[in-house]
Amino acid sequence: MAKRKSVVLQIISMIRENKAYWLIPVIAVFLSLIILSGLASLGGGSMAPFVYTLF
């Protein structure tokens, strides 16, 4: 049975093969939104003092 690639490696190889370099900023924006939403959800709980010091 052949080894399976991870999803991240498949996306990177797809970008290289198809020369779809315009996807890199799109992926970066999505990742930053995920990180910011995670920080915002932590800001509502007991982690609020620690999250507010980052900003």
N, C-alpha and C positions, 0 to 999 in steps of 0.2 A: 504494500500500500504506500503510495507516495506521500511525502510530507505535505501538510497543509500550511499555506502561508497565513500569517495573521492579516487581519483586515487592514491595518495600517500599512503593511508592506505591499498589499495588493493595490491600495490607493496610490502609494508612491510610484509603484511600477506602472500603473495606468497613466499617471501624469507624465512620466518620462516617455513612455511609448507613444502616446497620442500628442505629445508636446502641448498639453493643456496647462500651461504655466499660469493662466489666468485663474485657475482654481486655488492657487496658494493663498492669495489674499482673502478669498471667500472662506476657506477653511480657518484661517487665522481669526477672522471676525467671529465665526461660530464658536471657536474655542474660547475667545475672550469673553463672549456673552455667557458661555457656560460657567466660566470661572467667576465672573461678576455676579451672576445669579446665585451661585453657591455662597459667595461672600455676603450677599444681601440676605440670604436665608439664615446665615449664622448671626447676622446683626440683630435679628429679632429675639434671639435667645440669650442664654447666659454667656455666650461668647462675644457679646456686643462690645465690651470695653477693649477687647483685643483686636477686633476687626476695625473699630473706629480709629485706632492708632495707625493703621495702614494708610488711611486717607488723611 
